Amino acid sequence: MSSNKPYVVKAFYDWIFDNGLTPYIVVDVNVYGVMVPMSYVNDGQIVLNVSPSAVGSIAMGEETIELSARFGGKLENMSIPYGAVVAIYAKENGAGTSLAIEHPEPGTITEEPLPAPVKMSSVKAVDNKIMPKASAKQQSTQASKVKKPSLSVVKK
């Protein structure tokens, strides 16, 4: 049977947000697959404000929470497996739940291989010729051909 943790986290997230509160999650960074800015980790955990106003985007998938947020002005893309979520709660009143850490079973982790590099054999250098600048006479001739915008008064 699959873990119920993704369903619990999503349900609490919706409940907290629907009540006008700010959802926070506590993440254990020692779980395999956690990608967060490590300079903000304290005692192996990081607390994240996951409200829509705090994150650039958030996607709660089947196995991970994918989000982006700014830390010290720098945009960080994060990936958090549900097994690493230790708690989800409302900032304002602490309502929420704590959850057990779930480490992935050995051999169940599948990593997508990186795409093969693209060969650039069809790319070739091209001479970049600089066109001579038009003379003053040519520029004035071109300017006289262009009509200036104007308005006309129309009476009924």
C-alpha positions as CSV (number, residue, x, y, z in Angstrom):
1,M,0.0,0.0,0.0
2,S,1.3,3.5,-0.9
3,S,2.0,6.1,1.7
4,N,-0.9,8.4,2.8
5,K,1.5,11.2,3.6
6,P,1.0,13.1,0.3
7,Y,-2.7,13.1,0.9
8,V,-2.3,14.3,4.5
9,V,0.1,17.1,3.6
10,K,-2.1,18.3,0.7
11,A,-5.3,18.2,2.9
12,F,-3.7,20.2,5.7
13,Y,-2.2,22.7,3.2
14,D,-5.7,23.3,1.7
15,W,-7.3,23.5,5.1
16,I,-4.8,26.0,6.5
17,F,-5.0,28.1,3.3
18,D,-8.8,28.0,3.1
19,N,-9.0,29.4,6.6
20,G,-6.9,32.4,5.6
21,L,-3.8,31.3,7.5
22,T,-0.2,30.9,6.4
23,P,1.0,27.3,5.8
24,Y,4.5,26.4,7.0
25,I,6.3,23.0,6.6
26,V,9.2,21.6,8.5
27,V,11.5,19.5,6.4
28,D,14.2,17.0,7.5
29,V,17.1,17.6,5.1
30,N,18.7,14.2,5.8
31,V,16.1,12.4,3.8
32,Y,17.3,11.4,0.3
33,G,16.1,13.7,-2.5
34,V,15.7,16.9,-0.5
35,M,16.9,19.9,-2.4
36,V,16.8,23.1,-0.4
37,P,19.2,26.0,0.3
38,M,21.5,24.4,2.9
39,S,22.7,27.7,4.3
40,Y,19.2,28.1,5.9
41,V,19.2,24.7,7.6
42,N,19.2,24.5,11.5
43,D,19.7,21.2,13.3
44,G,19.1,19.2,10.1
45,Q,15.7,20.9,9.5
46,I,14.4,23.9,7.5
47,V,11.1,25.7,8.0
48,L,9.5,27.0,4.8
49,N,6.6,29.3,4.3
50,V,4.7,27.6,1.5
51,S,1.9,30.1,1.0
52,P,1.3,31.2,-2.6
53,S,2.4,34.7,-1.7
54,A,5.7,33.5,-0.4
55,V,6.7,31.1,-3.2
56,G,7.0,31.8,-6.9
57,S,5.4,28.5,-7.8
58,I,4.4,25.4,-6.0
59,A,3.4,22.0,-7.3
60,M,2.3,19.2,-5.0
61,G,2.9,16.1,-7.0
62,E,2.5,12.4,-6.2
63,E,6.0,12.0,-4.6
64,T,7.4,15.5,-4.1
65,I,6.6,19.1,-3.5
66,E,8.3,21.3,-6.1
67,L,8.6,25.0,-5.3
68,S,10.7,28.1,-5.9
69,A,11.2,30.9,-3.5
70,R,13.7,33.7,-2.9
71,F,16.3,33.4,-0.2
72,G,18.4,36.5,0.4
73,G,17.3,37.8,-3.0
74,K,18.3,34.7,-4.9
75,L,15.7,32.5,-6.5
76,E,16.0,28.9,-5.3
77,N,14.3,25.9,-6.9
78,M,13.5,23.2,-4.3
79,S,12.3,19.6,-4.3
80,I,11.0,18.0,-1.1
81,P,9.9,14.4,-1.0
82,Y,6.8,13.9,1.2
83,G,8.8,11.5,3.4
84,A,10.9,14.5,4.5
85,V,8.0,16.6,5.7
86,V,8.1,16.5,9.5
87,A,5.2,18.9,10.2
88,I,2.7,21.2,8.5
89,Y,1.1,24.0,10.5
90,A,-0.4,27.4,10.4
91,K,2.0,30.2,11.4
92,E,-0.7,32.2,13.1
93,N,-2.0,29.6,15.6
94,G,0.1,26.5,15.2
95,A,-2.8,24.4,14.0
96,G,-1.6,21.5,12.0
97,T,0.1,18.1,12.4
98,S,3.4,16.5,12.9
99,L,4.4,13.5,10.7
100,A,6.9,10.6,10.8
101,I,9.9,10.7,8.6
102,E,9.8,8.2,5.8
103,H,13.1,7.2,4.2
104,P,12.8,5.7,0.8
105,E,13.3,1.9,0.5
106,P,16.7,1.0,-1.1
107,G,16.1,0.3,-4.8
108,T,12.8,2.2,-5.1
109,I,14.4,5.4,-6.1
110,T,14.5,6.0,-9.8
111,E,16.5,8.8,-11.2
112,E,15.8,10.1,-14.7
113,P,19.0,10.1,-16.8
114,L,20.2,13.4,-18.1
115,P,19.5,14.0,-21.8
116,A,22.4,13.3,-24.1
117,P,24.3,16.5,-25.2
118,V,23.3,17.9,-28.5
119,K,25.9,17.7,-31.2
120,M,26.6,21.0,-32.9
121,S,28.1,19.6,-36.1
122,S,25.7,21.7,-38.3
123,V,26.7,25.0,-36.8
124,K,29.3,27.0,-38.7
125,A,30.9,30.4,-38.4
126,V,29.5,33.3,-40.4
127,D,31.3,36.5,-41.3
128,N,29.8,39.5,-39.6
129,K,30.1,42.3,-42.1
130,I,29.5,45.8,-40.9
131,M,27.3,47.8,-43.3
132,P,28.6,51.3,-44.1
133,K,26.7,54.1,-42.5
134,A,24.3,56.0,-44.7
135,S,25.4,59.5,-45.7
136,A,23.6,62.6,-44.4
137,K,22.0,63.1,-47.9
138,Q,20.7,59.5,-47.9
139,Q,19.3,59.9,-44.3
140,S,17.5,63.2,-45.2
141,T,16.0,61.5,-48.4
142,Q,14.8,58.6,-46.3
143,A,13.3,60.9,-43.6
144,S,11.4,63.0,-46.2
145,K,9.7,59.8,-47.5
146,V,8.3,59.0,-44.1
147,K,5.1,60.8,-43.2
148,K,4.8,62.3,-39.8
149,P,1.8,61.3,-37.8
150,S,-1.0,63.9,-37.7
151,L,-4.5,64.3,-36.5
152,S,-7.5,65.6,-38.5
153,V,-10.6,67.2,-37.1
154,V,-13.8,65.5,-38.3
155,K,-17.0,67.4,-37.9
156,K,-20.4,65.7,-38.0
